Amino acid sequence: MSTAVVKTCNVLWVPLKRDCEELLRRFQQTQSVRYEEFASIWRVMDFSSVYYGMTTNYEKRPFIRLVFTTVYDYFLPPNSFQIRVGALYMLYGLYFTQLVSPKEKIPIALKDWMSVQNFVSDAVDCQHLDVVYIYRKLVSEKAFYYSAMPNQLTFDAKRRFKNKNMNELFQDQPDRVTELVNASTLEEIRNVQAHYERIKQALNVSASVSVTPVNLSMQLEECALAFKQWQEKTKKLKNASCDTQAKESVQELECSSRADLLATIKSKTYGSLPMDSKSRRHGEDETDNSGSGTDHKPALSPQKNKQLSLRQRTWQSLGKEESKEHRKQLWLLSAMKEDRAVFKGYEQKIRFKW
């Protein structure tokens, strides 16, 4: 990177940070985390025109990296949840409105990975679907690249910006309480309280007259300790509820997977059954229908369980009986011709004479 580009980035960094904080401040006043509110503020400020100052790719890419680095600081703790949501929305808008191709990616340091995942899990637990969608959209577009350091390491001291103090209005409330009630603050309060008591004794003022509580430092310490205990208790309850929800989801998944497994086993079992031929199935159905009745007896042997012919089955289905003549004809087919007694009462047909 040339010296001219470095100077340009150094000059533009202060107004860029001022514009980012103005956008986040307006979003904070809405007291909402909806993307619709953020998009309206983005359009009013015309924030996508932040890239229009650079004309060449040689200048655009360093400036885009500077923009992502500046906004990325607001995406991390100790900023409040709403400010972090606004920073995520800002990264989303800045990524898709950049004027270079291929697009520059947003760096995420490995040390910040857990805080980002905790932020996304909090958004899922609170059902802030706008936040979850925007983050997953960036992940699906491969907008992030994971680096060892949040900023590019360089030996150029001119790129080390001095004014990197975070805005106190953007910080989360629990962090403010921790910073307010610490050991040095309590010690200073004790010293002031002791000096006040010495002045009262020198002026011979009654001990009942007091502007401040007697044990102000102890009361502040107890309040801070109670707040910390309440915060930890709330966090434990939240984690317990998340664990129960996770267990229920795991049980549901196990039940569904077991049902799917049983369904696949049944389908494989039914699909592996041997299919009989059509004629064989037809014959079995007919034997079952013909043998159904009150006087049905099980067959003792396959020789005695003879099937009826097609003509006999047809006559039975029509409800008629075969004539005696036809029965004799069928029986005479296998009779001995020497037995003339069989031919009594049988009228031979007149054969055709040639």
Secondary structure, 3 states (H helix, E strand, C coil): CCHHHHHHHHHHHHHHHHHHHHHHHHHHHCCCCCHHHHHHHHHHHCHHHHHCCCCCHHHHHHHHHHHHHHHHHHHCCCECHHHHHHHHHHHHHHHHCCCCCCCCCEEEEHHHHHHHHHHHHHHHHCCCHHHHHHHHHHHHCCCEEEECCCCCCCCCHHHCCCCCCCCHHHECHHHHHHHHCCHHHHHHHHHHHHHHHHHHHHCCCCCCCCCCCCCHHHHHHHHHHHHHHHHHHHHHHHHHHHHHHHHHHHHHHHHHHHHHHHHHHHHHHHHCCCCCCHHHHHHHHHHHHHCCCCCCCCCCCCCCCCCCCHHHHHHHHHCCCCCHHHHHHHHHCCCCCCCHHHHCCCCCCCCCCC
